[in-house]
């Protein structure tokens, strides 16, 4: 039976001891979607929102969020991040923006939480910058799609 790694024998939270783990190249990819009105997506594409360049701002917010993950998630290890990429795919037919965040590090623990945090904060930034024109936007399906490194090796979830 698998056990939760962040809970001690008394049921209290604990930070996992990674001191004996080997350093390996770690990589994680997370994705999520923001759905909106077609007119909102048009404003974003044309750069005509009142708050400025939505995707540039969301990209920077995602990168910054990956770097701040241990400040937000209580038991997440502070790690050196080698690369963060936040990309967007606009789907005009469905009026959505797909966010993809990739994080790389050479270290003792994975970067899944950093990739997920980058995706979530990029989505929240899109929402924040466009909420004045579209209160019905939906942030959906934030998930890990791939990870590699460590003893579990490469895992592809989609």
Helices and strands as residue ranges (DSSP letters): E 24-35, H 38-46, H 54-72, E 83-91, E 96-107, H 112-130, E 138-148, E 155-156
